[in-house]
């Protein structure tokens, strides 16, 4: 399955729940979707709050899936081709200079 098919499955689910309908208590607008991504990402962090080990891989997988679904939806409702954006970002990162253990590199930003 590719990203387009995953996005379609996500839209089918949201439509089936009535969350695209007017008057829904869960409006699927960019602001709400961005907030939902942040909330779900925080739930990922809970898995590592006191220990660095994954103790419940299924629960972590569910949280990762939540973030991915909200991300697919946010990209879709804002008209962003997420696959293209990812490929463009990877290409840009190949040319990016990354700091490597630069203990003498100091920043003046506060």
N, C-alpha and C positions, 0 to 999 in steps of 0.2 A: 504494500500500500504506500502511496506517495503522499506528499503534503497536501495536494489538492483533494485527494480522496479523504484524508483525515479531516480537512476543513469542512468538507461536505457532510461527513458523519456528525461533526460538531454542530453544524447548522441544523441538521435533521433533528438532533436531540433537543436543541434549544427551541426549535419550532414546535416540537411535540409537547414540550412543557408549557407552551404559550407565552414564553418570555419575550417574543418579538411582537406580541399583540399590544395594541394601545391600551393604556391603563394597567399594565402589568405592574405588580409590586417590585419586579426585578428588571427595570429597563436596561437593555443591553446597549448602552451608550459608551463611548470611549472612556469617559471619566470613571464610570463604575467598573469597567473591565480592568482599567489600570490599577484601581484600588484593589480589586480582587486578586490581581497578580501579586501585588505586594503582600496581601494577607496570606495567600497560599505559600508564598516564598518564606514568610515568617514561620509557617507551620513546618516547612522543611527544616528550618533552623532548630526547631524544638527537638528534632531527632538527634541533634548533636549538642544540646544545651549543656549536659553534664558529663558527657563521655564522647570520645571520638569514634566509637564503634557503632556500626549499624546493628541495632538489636531487633528491629522489626522491618525487614526488607519489603514486605508487602505493603505496610503502612507508608513507608517512604516512597515506594513506587506510586501509590495512590496520590500522594501530595505532588510528586513530580508531574504526574499526568494532569492534575488540576492546573498547575502552572502552564503546562503546554497547551491545554485546551483554551484557557483564557488568552494566551498569547496568540494562538491561531485565530481566535475570534476577534481580538483587538486589531490584528493586522487586517483581517478581512473587512471589518466594518469601517476601517479608515482607508481602505483601498490600497494597502501596502502589499506588494508581492513579497511575502516573507521569505520564500525560497531565494529570490533574487537578492533581497536585502542581506541574507546570510552569506550568500556567495560573494557579494560585493564587500562585505565586512571582512571575510576571510582573506580576500585578495588584498585589501588595504592593510590588514595586519601582517601579511608577509613582508611588506615594505617598512613596517614600523620598527623603530629601534626600541628594544626592551632593555631595561636596566638589569644588569647581572651582578648581583652581590656587590654593589658599589658603596662600600662603607664610607668613602670619602665624599660621596655625592651628598650635598646638603641642599635643602630647600629653604627658601626664605618666606614661603607662603605660610600664613597662619590661619 
